[in-house]
Amino acid sequence: MPVAVPTSLDEVVRLLRDDPDATLLAGGTDAMVEVNDGHRRPGELVIALNRVSDLRAWRHDPAAGTVTIGAGVTYTELMAEPLAELLPALAEASRTVGSPQIRNAGTLGGNLGTCSPAGDGLPVLRATDSTVRLVSGSSERTLAVGEFMVGPKRTALAEGEVIAEIVVPVREGFQGYSKVGVRNAMVIAVASACLVVDAPARRVAIALGSVGPTVLRCEGAESALASAVDWDDTSVPPAALERFAADVGAASRPITDHRSSADYRRHAVGVLARRLARRAFAADAGATGAGPGR
């Protein structure tokens, strides 16, 4: 099987134009598992992306308040400063991915292209309202990540298109990611959640993984929690945290499979949401008569 090793995005696009059925290979951490399990058969041509410099770079635009991440940037790079300071939830999610070897090879663009509901980077991209730039031989377009992910392992990627980069807004406020699985390390998420606070806008966003056909946002839960927050001291009544957990659980759409039951997943995302909100906001015990102080 021939393998092309391009060094520029233009070369990738040209190769795809000549052979639309070619297999794009980034880190291969998802693709090779599917090939070995017999769930995927590569095309006659494999295009290796790890030497495409355009995909391996990232840049911060302070004026726009964004970080643009090439599709080939690895989890290990996302965990390092200064990216970890700019995008703390993405760094936190990256630390939960597989082993060091997997994090050294796996890429954010590959995670997005695979579009598994359990992908660790995807709730962060959804909660931050990130966008993805897609490039083909004749054009380019930008989609919201929520529009790009159309179903389990299904994306809006058209024939001949390649994921070039992901644009992530930098938020001023708490960001956190958490997941649960069947063991403590090297685990596929049974349920995951990312909470992002935009303090200047007084908004809260939460996105859920592994509890729906794709990553879900919980708009009703978000607005209810944001309305309950005292934004002057960033406190929230404990009752509002419990309501938030219940709203998030109700918004989930889990299934039962070999990893977990739907009921457990629904309960788990509520617990994760409450824990993240507690990290983001001080509990205002006095607001419910639970005692003095916080």
Residue pairs with C-beta under 8 A, 6 or more apart in sequence:
1 42
1 44
1 45
1 46
2 44
2 45
2 46
3 45
3 46
3 47
3 48
4 15
4 22
4 45
4 46
4 47
4 48
5 48
5 51
6 12
6 15
6 47
6 48
6 49
6 51
6 52
7 51
7 52
7 53
8 52
8 53
8 54
9 52
9 54
9 55
9 135
9 162
9 164
11 52
12 24
12 47
12 49
12 52
12 162
13 135
13 136
13 137
13 160
13 162
14 137
15 22
15 45
15 47
16 22
16 24
16 47
16 136
16 137
16 160
16 161
16 162
17 136
17 137
17 160
19 43
19 44
19 45
20 159
20 160
21 43
21 44
21 45
22 43
22 44
22 45
22 46
22 47
23 31
23 42
23 43
23 45
23 46
23 47
24 47
24 49
24 113
24 162
25 31
25 46
25 47
25 48
25 49
26 49
26 50
26 71
26 72
26 106
26 107
26 109
26 110
26 113
27 50
27 74
27 102
27 105
27 106
27 107
27 110
28 105
28 110
29 98
29 102
29 105
29 106
29 110
30 106
30 110
30 111
30 114
30 116
31 40
31 42
31 110
31 114
34 40
35 41
35 42
49 55
49 71
49 72
50 56
50 72
52 72
54 70
54 164
55 70
55 71
55 72
55 73
55 109
55 164
55 165
56 70
56 72
56 73
57 70
57 73
58 67
58 68
58 69
58 70
58 73
58 77
58 83
59 67
59 68
60 66
60 67
60 68
60 82
60 86
60 170
61 67
61 68
65 169
65 170
66 167
66 168
66 169
66 170
67 83
67 86
67 87
67 167
67 168
67 170
68 165
68 166
68 167
68 168
69 78
69 83
69 108
69 165
69 166
69 167
69 168
70 109
70 164
70 165
71 107
71 108
71 109
71 110
71 112
71 113
71 162
71 163
71 164
71 165
71 166
72 107
72 109
73 107
73 108
73 109
74 103
74 104
74 105
74 106
74 107
74 108
75 94
75 97
75 102
75 103
75 104
75 106
75 107
75 108
75 121
76 94
76 100
76 103
76 104
77 83
78 84
78 87
78 90
78 91
78 94
78 108
78 121
79 91
79 94
79 95
79 103
83 90
83 91
84 91
86 170
87 124
87 128
87 168
87 170
87 175
88 175
88 176
89 124
89 127
89 128
89 175
89 176
89 177
89 194
89 195
89 196
90 108
90 121
90 124
90 125
90 168
90 177
92 175
92 176
92 177
93 120
93 121
93 123
93 124
93 177
93 194
94 103
94 120
94 121
95 103
96 120
96 177
96 179
96 189
97 103
97 106
97 120
97 121
98 106
98 186
99 186
102 186
108 121
108 166
109 163
109 165
109 166
111 119
111 120
111 121
111 122
112 119
112 121
112 122
112 125
112 132
112 145
112 148
112 149
112 155
112 163
112 166
113 155
113 157
113 163
114 153
115 122
115 148
115 149
115 150
115 151
115 152
115 153
115 154
115 155
115 214
116 122
116 152
116 153
117 152
117 209
117 210
117 211
117 212
117 213
117 214
117 215
118 188
118 189
118 192
118 209
118 210
119 209
119 215
120 177
120 179
120 189
120 192
120 209
122 145
122 149
122 207
122 209
122 215
123 177
123 192
123 193
123 194
123 207
123 208
123 209
123 215
124 130
124 175
124 177
124 194
124 196
124 207
125 145
125 166
125 168
125 215
126 145
126 146
126 149
126 194
126 207
126 215
126 216
126 217
127 194
127 195
127 196
127 205
127 206
127 207
127 217
128 168
128 169
128 171
128 175
128 196
128 205
129 144
129 145
129 169
129 205
130 144
130 145
130 166
130 167
130 168
130 169
131 142
131 143
131 144
131 145
131 166
131 167
132 142
132 143
132 144
132 145
132 148
132 163
132 165
132 166
132 167
133 140
133 141
133 142
133 163
133 164
133 165
133 166
133 167
134 140
134 141
134 142
134 143
134 157
134 158
134 161
134 162
134 163
134 164
135 161
135 162
135 164
136 158
136 160
136 161
136 162
137 160
140 164
142 167
143 156
145 166
146 215
146 217
147 156
148 155
148 156
148 157
149 155
149 156
149 214
149 215
150 156
150 214
151 213
151 214
152 213
152 214
157 163
171 196
171 197
171 198
171 199
172 198
172 199
172 200
173 196
173 197
173 198
173 199
173 200
173 280
174 195
174 196
174 197
174 279
174 280
174 281
175 194
175 195
175 196
175 197
176 194
176 195
176 276
176 279
176 280
177 192
177 193
177 194
178 192
178 193
178 272
178 275
178 276
179 187
179 189
179 190
179 191
179 192
179 193
179 209
179 210
179 272
180 189
180 190
180 191
180 192
180 268
180 272
181 187
181 188
181 189
181 190
181 259
182 190
182 259
182 260
188 210
188 259
189 209
189 210
190 210
190 259
190 260
190 264
190 265
190 268
191 208
191 209
191 210
191 211
191 252
191 254
191 260
191 264
191 265
191 268
191 269
191 272
192 208
192 209
192 210
192 269
192 272
193 206
193 207
193 208
193 209
193 248
193 269
193 272
193 273
193 276
194 206
194 207
194 209
194 276
195 204
195 205
195 206
195 273
195 276
195 277
195 279
195 280
196 204
196 205
196 206
197 203
197 204
197 205
197 280
198 204
198 205
199 231
199 234
202 226
202 229
202 231
203 222
203 226
204 222
204 225
204 226
204 229
204 280
205 217
205 222
206 217
206 218
206 221
206 222
206 248
206 273
206 276
207 215
207 216
207 217
207 218
208 215
208 216
208 217
208 218
208 248
208 251
208 252
208 269
209 215
210 254
210 265
211 252
211 253
211 254
211 265
211 266
211 269
212 252
212 253
212 254
213 253
216 251
216 252
216 253
218 247
218 248
218 251
218 273
220 247
220 251
221 244
221 247
221 248
221 251
221 273
224 240
224 243
224 244
224 247
225 236
225 240
225 241
225 243
225 244
225 277
228 236
228 237
228 240
228 243
228 244
229 235
229 236
229 240
229 281
230 236
230 284
233 282
234 280
234 281
234 282
235 281
235 282
235 283
235 284
235 287
235 294
236 277
236 281
236 282
236 283
236 284
237 283
237 284
237 287
237 288
238 283
238 284
238 285
238 287
238 288
238 290
239 287
239 288
241 274
241 277
241 278
241 281
241 283
242 274
244 273
244 274
244 277
245 270
245 271
245 273
245 274
245 277
246 270
248 269
248 270
248 273
249 266
249 267
249 269
249 270
249 273
250 266
252 265
252 266
252 269
254 260
254 262
254 265
254 266
254 269
255 262
255 265
256 262
260 268
282 294
283 294
284 294
285 291
285 292
285 293
285 294
286 292
286 293
286 294
